[in-house]
Amino acid sequence: MEFRKIKYFQERGVAKIKMDSPKNLNALDEPMVDELSLAIDRCADDETVKVVIISGEGKSFSAGGDIGMMLEGLKSGEQRLGAGVRKAGLLALKIRNLGKPVIASVHGSVAGAGFNFALLCDFRVAAENTKFIQAFVNIGLVPDMGGTFLLTRTLGVSKATELIMTGKPINAKDAYSLGLVSEVVPLEELEDTAVELADKLSNLPSIALGKMKTLINRAAFQGFENNLDNETEYQMQCANTNDFKEGIYAFAEKRKANFQGK
């Protein structure tokens, strides 16, 4: 298959998947998620792939969901948010079930679903200019791609609640202090740092690494699939509220949203 939204290439046992839609900050729309899913399948099937690096082209790793697509859906009355959330959930499961280490190499905006996409990976290396934000509350939605599950287990209930409910942004330095990323480097060193980590992992015993990931999933991800199902249900409910419509239109019009709880 010829990819249009991502770049995929492989060398020395390392598969590199780069989201390549910089005009919309690598938004995780349905076509992007479809191609990412196919790329992860390719990594799973290829025995020569030992490690995977996921990164983003342009100014940001990923700004999350495609607000423009959501706005068009509201205008046309053909909102496909539920289908997109389901596909994103399946991608989340594929990443966790991939028996190979996955590294997120992040920079710029890592927002909404983009934030949770990075959290799904086994390692996160961040550039100094990275800003993480759970932006869902700003448009009247709940986190998808396992966001609440991942953050509560990584940070604990109190801090996760703060980030999810307030949409408070955090910079790379604070993310490192919280344990969200394993390393923070200058932007110009980001790619080399991720590759260096991938090369190190690719020379370790791959069967043992795969079993370690399975054990980690069993220890820390019990109930994850059920959580993803709940996310889809709640997201569809939120997408039918006036608050969601207000959040999307306010974002597009660059004004403060006036939520009414309806």
For each residue, the residues with C-beta under 8 A, 3 or more apart:
1: 38
2:
3: 6 7 8 20 35 38 39
4: 31 35
5: 19 20 21 31 32 35
6: 3 17 18 19 20 32 35 36 39
7: 3 16 17 18 20 57
8: 3 15 16 17 18 39 42
9: 15 16
10: 13 14 15 16 46 48 49
11: 14 16
12: 199 202
13: 10 48 49 50 51 202
14: 10 11 49 50 51 52 53 195 198 199 202
15: 8 9 10 39 42 43 46 49 51 52 53
16: 7 8 9 10 11 52 53 55
17: 6 7 8 36 39 40 43 52 53 54 55
18: 6 7 8 54 55 56 57
19: 5 6 26 32 36 54 55 56 57 61 62
20: 3 5 6 7 26 57
21: 5 24 25 26 27 32 57
22: 25 26 56 57 58 59 60
23: 58
24: 21 27 29 63 66 68
25: 21 22 56 58 59 60 62 63 108 109
26: 19 20 21 22 32 56 57 58 60 61 62 63 114
27: 21 24 32 62 63 64 65 66 67 68 69
28: 32 33 36 62 64 65 66 88 113 114 117 145
29: 24 32 33 65 66 69 84
30: 33 34 80 83 84 87
31: 4 5 34 35
32: 5 6 19 21 26 27 28 29 35 36
33: 28 29 30 36 37 84 87 88 91
34: 30 31 37 38 87
35: 3 4 5 6 31 32 38 39
36: 6 17 19 28 32 33 39 40 54 91
37: 33 34 40 41 87 90 91 94
38: 1 3 34 35 41 42
39: 3 6 8 15 17 35 36 42 43
40: 17 36 37 43 44 52 91 94 95 98
41: 37 38 44 45 94
42: 8 15 38 39 45 46 49
43: 15 17 39 40 46 49 52 98 100
44: 40 41 94 98 99 100
45: 41 42
46: 10 15 42 43 49
47:
48: 10 13
49: 10 13 14 15 42 43 46 52 100
50: 13 14 100 101 201 202 206
51: 13 14 15 100 101 102 103 198 201 202
52: 14 15 16 17 40 43 49 98 100 101 102 103 198
53: 14 15 16 17 102 103 105 194 195 198
54: 17 18 19 36 102 103 104 105 117 121
55: 16 17 18 19 61 104 105 106 191 194
56: 18 19 22 25 26 60 61 62 106 107 108 114
57: 7 18 19 20 21 22 26
58: 22 23 25 26 108
59: 22 25 108 109
60: 22 25 26 56 63 107 108 109 110 114
61: 19 26 55 56 104 105 106 107 108 109 110 114 118 130
62: 19 25 26 27 28 56 109 110 111 113 114 117 118
63: 24 25 26 27 60 109 111 112 114
64: 27 28 111 112 113 114 115 135
65: 27 28 29 69 70 84 112 113 144
66: 24 27 28 29 69 70
67: 27 70 71 139 248 251 252
68: 24 27 71 72 252
69: 27 29 65 66 72 73
70: 65 66 67 73 74 79 81 139 248
71: 67 68 74 75 248 249 252
72: 68 69 75 76
73: 69 70 76 77 78 79 80 81
74: 70 71 77 79 245 248 249
75: 71 72
76: 72 73
77: 73 74
78: 73
79: 70 73 74 82 239
80: 30 73 83 84
81: 70 73 84 85 235 236 239
82: 79 85 86 232 235 236 239
83: 30 80 86 87
84: 29 30 33 65 80 81 87 88
85: 81 82 88 89 144 231 232 235 236
86: 82 83 89 90 232
87: 30 33 34 37 83 84 90 91
88: 28 33 84 85 91 92 113 144 145
89: 85 86 92 93 144 145 146 228 229 231 232
90: 37 86 87 93 94
91: 33 36 37 40 87 88 94 95 117 145
92: 88 89 95 96 116 117 120 145 146 224 228
93: 89 90 96 97 224 225 228
94: 37 40 41 44 90 91 97 98
95: 40 91 92 98 102 120 121
96: 92 93 120 217 221 224
97: 93 94 217
98: 40 43 44 52 94 95 102 213
99: 44 209 210 211 213 214
100: 43 44 49 50 51 52 206 209 210 213
101: 50 51 52 122 123 198 201 209 213
102: 51 52 53 54 95 98 120 121 122 123
103: 51 52 53 54 121 122 123 124 125 194 197 198 201
104: 54 55 61 117 118 121 123 124 125
105: 53 54 55 61 125 190 191 193 194
106: 55 56 61 110 118 124 125 126 127 130 181
107: 56 60 61 126 127 129 130 187 190
108: 25 56 58 59 60 61 127 129 130 131
109: 25 59 60 61 62 63 114 131 133
110: 60 61 62 106 114 115 118 126 130 131 132 133
111: 62 63 64 114 115 131 132 133 134 135
112: 63 64 65 115 116 133 134 135 136 143
113: 28 62 64 65 88 116 117 144 145 147
114: 26 28 56 60 61 62 63 64 109 110 111 117 118
115: 64 110 111 112 118 119 132 133 134 135 147
116: 92 112 113 119 120 143 144 145 146 147 150
117: 28 54 62 91 92 104 113 114 120 121 145
118: 61 62 104 106 110 114 115 121 124 132
119: 115 116 124 146 147 150 151 154 180
120: 92 95 96 102 116 117 145 146 150
121: 54 95 102 103 104 117 118 124
122: 101 102 103 213
123: 101 102 103 104 182 197
124: 103 104 106 118 119 121 180 181 182
125: 103 104 105 106 181 182 183 185 190 193 194 197
126: 106 107 110 130 172 175 176 181 183 184 185 190
127: 106 107 108 130 172 184 185 186 187 190
128: 172 173 184 185 186 187
129: 107 108 172 187
130: 61 106 107 108 110 126 127 171 172 175 181 184
131: 108 109 110 111 169 170 171 172
132: 110 111 115 118 169 170 171 175 180
133: 109 110 111 112 115 167 168 169 170
134: 111 112 115 137 143 147 151 163 164 167
135: 64 111 112 115 138 139 167
136: 112 139 141 142 143 144 147 164 167
137: 134 140 141 164 165 166 167
138: 135 167 247 251 257
139: 67 70 135 136 244 247 248 251 257
140: 137 238 241 243 244 245 246 247 257 259
141: 136 137 144 235 238 239 244 247
142: 136 147 148 231 234 235 238
143: 112 116 134 136 146 147 148 151 164 231
144: 65 85 88 89 113 116 136 141 147 231 232 235
145: 28 88 89 91 92 113 116 117 120 228 231
146: 89 92 116 119 120 143 149 150 224 227 228 231
147: 113 115 116 119 134 136 142 143 144 150 151 164 231
148: 142 143 151 152 160 164 227 231
149: 146 152 153 221 223 224 227 228
150: 116 119 120 146 147 153 154
151: 119 134 143 147 148 154 155 159 160 163 164
152: 148 149 155 156 157 160
153: 149 150 220
154: 119 150 151 160 178 179 180
155: 151 152 159 160 163 178 179 180
156: 152 159 160
157: 152 160 161
158: 161 162
159: 151 155 156 162 163 178
160: 148 151 152 154 155 156 157 163 164
161: 157 158 164 165
162: 158 159 165 166 168
163: 134 151 155 159 160 166 167 168 170
164: 134 136 137 143 147 148 151 160 161 167
165: 137 161 162
166: 137 162 163
167: 133 134 135 136 137 138 163 164
168: 133 162 163
169: 131 132 133
170: 131 132 133 163 174 175 178 180
171: 130 131 132 174 175
172: 126 127 128 129 130 131 175 176 181 184
173: 128 176 177 184
174: 170 171 177 178
175: 126 130 132 170 171 172 178 180 181 184
176: 126 172 173 179 180 181 183 184
177: 173 174
178: 154 155 159 170 174 175
179: 154 155 176
180: 119 124 132 154 155 170 175 176
181: 106 124 125 126 130 172 175 176 184
182: 123 124 125
183: 125 126 176 193 197
184: 126 127 128 130 172 173 175 176 181
185: 125 126 127 128 189 190 193
186: 127 128 189 190
187: 107 127 128 129 190
188:
189: 185 186 192 193
190: 105 107 125 126 127 185 186 187 193 194
191: 55 105 194 195
192: 189 195 196
193: 105 125 183 185 189 190 196 197
194: 53 55 103 105 125 190 191 197 198
195: 14 53 191 192 198 199
196: 192 193 199 200
197: 103 123 125 183 193 194 200 201
198: 14 51 52 53 101 103 194 195 201 202
199: 12 14 195 196 202 203
200: 196 197 203 204
201: 50 51 101 103 197 198 204 209
202: 12 13 14 50 51 198 199 206
203: 199 200
204: 200 201 208 209
205: 208 209
206: 50 100 202 209 210
207: 210 211
208: 204 205 211 212
209: 99 100 101 201 204 205 206 212 213
210: 99 100 206 207 213 214
211: 99 207 208 214 215
212: 208 209 215 216
213: 98 99 100 101 122 209 210 216 217
214: 99 210 211 217 218
215: 211 212 218 219
216: 212 213 219 220 221
217: 96 97 213 214 220 221 224
218: 214 215 221 222
219: 215 216 222
220: 153 216 217
221: 96 149 216 217 218 224
222: 218 219
223: 149 226 227
224: 92 93 96 146 149 217 221 227 228
225: 93 228 229
226: 223 229 230
227: 146 148 149 223 224 230 231
228: 89 92 93 145 146 149 224 225 231 232
229: 89 225 226 232 233
230: 226 227 233 234
231: 85 89 142 143 144 145 146 147 148 227 228 234 235
232: 82 85 86 89 144 228 229 235 236
233: 229 230 236 237
234: 142 230 231 237 238
235: 81 82 85 141 142 144 231 232 238 239
236: 81 82 85 232 233 239 240
237: 233 234 240 241
238: 140 141 142 234 235 241 243 244
239: 79 81 82 141 235 236 244
240: 236 237 244
241: 140 237 238 244 245 262
242: 245 246 260 262
243: 140 238 246 247 257 259 260 261 262
244: 139 140 141 238 239 240 241 247 248
245: 74 140 241 242 248 249
246: 140 242 243 249 250 257 258 259 260
247: 138 139 140 141 243 244 250 251 257 259
248: 67 70 71 74 139 244 245 251 252
249: 71 74 245 246 252 253
250: 246 247 253 255 256 257 258
251: 67 138 139 247 248 254 257
252: 67 68 71 248 249
253: 249 250
254: 251
255: 250
256: 250
257: 138 139 140 243 246 247 250 251
258: 246 250
259: 140 243 246 247
260: 242 243 246
261: 243
262: 241 242 243
